[in-house]
Amino acid sequence: MSEDYAHGRRDGLRLALAILAAEEAKWSALLGESQAWRTNATRAVRHKTLQVAQRRVETALNRLMPKKAESRGDEISSALEKAGL
């Protein structure tokens, strides 16, 4: 796999992580706000699903990191910090 292709894949995963973080923040603000229990349960399931998806994307991103770089770069750390991971 060429370095440009791998870098593009990592960028795509960072973008997906940012999108998931935004969606998770939206649903966490809505948890327990409705008077209907079914709506609250649906929101809780969506929130948990987004949290699981974030972890999976983070795992995939970590697996694509170059082996020579043991520590995370500043760019990756800031992206994960923005996502709240």
ChimeraX commands (.cxc) that place a marker at each C-alpha (Angstrom):
marker #1 position 0.00,0.00,0.00 radius 0.5
marker #1 position 1.48,3.36,-0.97 radius 0.5
marker #1 position 2.02,6.01,1.68 radius 0.5
marker #1 position -0.35,8.46,-0.08 radius 0.5
marker #1 position -3.13,5.88,-0.12 radius 0.5
marker #1 position -2.58,5.02,3.55 radius 0.5
marker #1 position -2.54,8.71,4.47 radius 0.5
marker #1 position -5.83,9.20,2.63 radius 0.5
marker #1 position -7.40,6.29,4.49 radius 0.5
marker #1 position -6.27,7.73,7.82 radius 0.5
marker #1 position -7.69,11.13,6.85 radius 0.5
marker #1 position -10.99,9.49,5.96 radius 0.5
marker #1 position -11.12,7.73,9.31 radius 0.5
marker #1 position -10.35,10.99,11.11 radius 0.5
marker #1 position -13.23,12.63,9.26 radius 0.5
marker #1 position -15.54,9.75,10.17 radius 0.5
marker #1 position -14.44,10.07,13.79 radius 0.5
marker #1 position -15.26,13.78,13.79 radius 0.5
marker #1 position -18.69,13.15,12.26 radius 0.5
marker #1 position -19.46,10.44,14.81 radius 0.5
marker #1 position -18.38,12.73,17.64 radius 0.5
marker #1 position -20.74,15.45,16.43 radius 0.5
marker #1 position -23.65,13.02,16.15 radius 0.5
marker #1 position -22.88,11.55,19.57 radius 0.5
marker #1 position -22.88,15.02,21.10 radius 0.5
marker #1 position -26.25,15.74,19.51 radius 0.5
marker #1 position -27.83,12.57,20.88 radius 0.5
marker #1 position -26.25,12.89,24.33 radius 0.5
marker #1 position -27.93,16.29,24.69 radius 0.5
marker #1 position -31.31,14.70,23.93 radius 0.5
marker #1 position -31.04,11.78,26.36 radius 0.5
marker #1 position -33.95,11.69,28.80 radius 0.5
marker #1 position -35.52,14.89,27.45 radius 0.5
marker #1 position -38.71,13.32,26.11 radius 0.5
marker #1 position -41.71,12.42,28.23 radius 0.5
marker #1 position -42.19,9.22,26.21 radius 0.5
marker #1 position -40.16,6.28,27.48 radius 0.5
marker #1 position -39.97,4.73,24.03 radius 0.5
marker #1 position -38.39,7.87,22.57 radius 0.5
marker #1 position -35.89,8.00,25.43 radius 0.5
marker #1 position -35.03,4.33,24.93 radius 0.5
marker #1 position -34.51,4.86,21.19 radius 0.5
marker #1 position -32.26,7.84,21.86 radius 0.5
marker #1 position -30.24,5.84,24.38 radius 0.5
marker #1 position -29.74,3.04,21.85 radius 0.5
marker #1 position -28.65,5.51,19.16 radius 0.5
marker #1 position -26.24,7.16,21.60 radius 0.5
marker #1 position -24.67,3.84,22.56 radius 0.5
marker #1 position -24.45,2.80,18.90 radius 0.5
marker #1 position -22.54,5.98,18.10 radius 0.5
marker #1 position -20.17,5.38,21.01 radius 0.5
marker #1 position -19.45,1.85,19.77 radius 0.5
marker #1 position -18.91,3.14,16.23 radius 0.5
marker #1 position -16.44,5.73,17.53 radius 0.5
marker #1 position -14.43,3.03,19.28 radius 0.5
marker #1 position -14.37,0.88,16.15 radius 0.5
marker #1 position -13.20,3.78,13.98 radius 0.5
marker #1 position -10.54,4.64,16.54 radius 0.5
marker #1 position -9.35,1.03,16.52 radius 0.5
marker #1 position -9.19,0.98,12.72 radius 0.5
marker #1 position -7.28,4.27,12.74 radius 0.5
marker #1 position -4.78,2.92,15.25 radius 0.5
marker #1 position -4.22,-0.16,13.11 radius 0.5
marker #1 position -3.46,2.00,10.07 radius 0.5
marker #1 position -0.87,4.08,11.89 radius 0.5
marker #1 position 2.67,3.54,10.62 radius 0.5
marker #1 position 4.63,1.06,12.70 radius 0.5
marker #1 position 7.65,3.34,12.94 radius 0.5
marker #1 position 5.66,6.01,14.78 radius 0.5
marker #1 position 5.06,4.56,18.22 radius 0.5
marker #1 position 3.59,7.76,19.60 radius 0.5
marker #1 position 0.65,9.57,18.12 radius 0.5
marker #1 position 1.34,12.71,16.17 radius 0.5
marker #1 position 0.05,16.10,17.21 radius 0.5
marker #1 position -2.56,16.02,14.46 radius 0.5
marker #1 position -4.04,12.71,15.57 radius 0.5
marker #1 position -3.98,13.62,19.24 radius 0.5
marker #1 position -5.82,16.85,18.60 radius 0.5
marker #1 position -8.42,15.06,16.43 radius 0.5
marker #1 position -9.04,12.45,19.14 radius 0.5
marker #1 position -9.15,15.14,21.80 radius 0.5
marker #1 position -11.76,17.09,19.81 radius 0.5
marker #1 position -13.80,13.92,19.51 radius 0.5
marker #1 position -13.59,13.44,23.26 radius 0.5
marker #1 position -11.83,10.11,23.13 radius 0.5
marker link #1:1,2 radius 0.2
marker link #1:2,3 radius 0.2
marker link #1:3,4 radius 0.2
marker link #1:4,5 radius 0.2
marker link #1:5,6 radius 0.2
marker link #1:6,7 radius 0.2
marker link #1:7,8 radius 0.2
marker link #1:8,9 radius 0.2
marker link #1:9,10 radius 0.2
marker link #1:10,11 radius 0.2
marker link #1:11,12 radius 0.2
marker link #1:12,13 radius 0.2
marker link #1:13,14 radius 0.2
marker link #1:14,15 radius 0.2
marker link #1:15,16 radius 0.2
marker link #1:16,17 radius 0.2
marker link #1:17,18 radius 0.2
marker link #1:18,19 radius 0.2
marker link #1:19,20 radius 0.2
marker link #1:20,21 radius 0.2
marker link #1:21,22 radius 0.2
marker link #1:22,23 radius 0.2
marker link #1:23,24 radius 0.2
marker link #1:24,25 radius 0.2
marker link #1:25,26 radius 0.2
marker link #1:26,27 radius 0.2
marker link #1:27,28 radius 0.2
marker link #1:28,29 radius 0.2
marker link #1:29,30 radius 0.2
marker link #1:30,31 radius 0.2
marker link #1:31,32 radius 0.2
marker link #1:32,33 radius 0.2
marker link #1:33,34 radius 0.2
marker link #1:34,35 radius 0.2
marker link #1:35,36 radius 0.2
marker link #1:36,37 radius 0.2
marker link #1:37,38 radius 0.2
marker link #1:38,39 radius 0.2
marker link #1:39,40 radius 0.2
marker link #1:40,41 radius 0.2
marker link #1:41,42 radius 0.2
marker link #1:42,43 radius 0.2
marker link #1:43,44 radius 0.2
marker link #1:44,45 radius 0.2
marker link #1:45,46 radius 0.2
marker link #1:46,47 radius 0.2
marker link #1:47,48 radius 0.2
marker link #1:48,49 radius 0.2
marker link #1:49,50 radius 0.2
marker link #1:50,51 radius 0.2
marker link #1:51,52 radius 0.2
marker link #1:52,53 radius 0.2
marker link #1:53,54 radius 0.2
marker link #1:54,55 radius 0.2
marker link #1:55,56 radius 0.2
marker link #1:56,57 radius 0.2
marker link #1:57,58 radius 0.2
marker link #1:58,59 radius 0.2
marker link #1:59,60 radius 0.2
marker link #1:60,61 radius 0.2
marker link #1:61,62 radius 0.2
marker link #1:62,63 radius 0.2
marker link #1:63,64 radius 0.2
marker link #1:64,65 radius 0.2
marker link #1:65,66 radius 0.2
marker link #1:66,67 radius 0.2
marker link #1:67,68 radius 0.2
marker link #1:68,69 radius 0.2
marker link #1:69,70 radius 0.2
marker link #1:70,71 radius 0.2
marker link #1:71,72 radius 0.2
marker link #1:72,73 radius 0.2
marker link #1:73,74 radius 0.2
marker link #1:74,75 radius 0.2
marker link #1:75,76 radius 0.2
marker link #1:76,77 radius 0.2
marker link #1:77,78 radius 0.2
marker link #1:78,79 radius 0.2
marker link #1:79,80 radius 0.2
marker link #1:80,81 radius 0.2
marker link #1:81,82 radius 0.2
marker link #1:82,83 radius 0.2
marker link #1:83,84 radius 0.2
marker link #1:84,85 radius 0.2
view
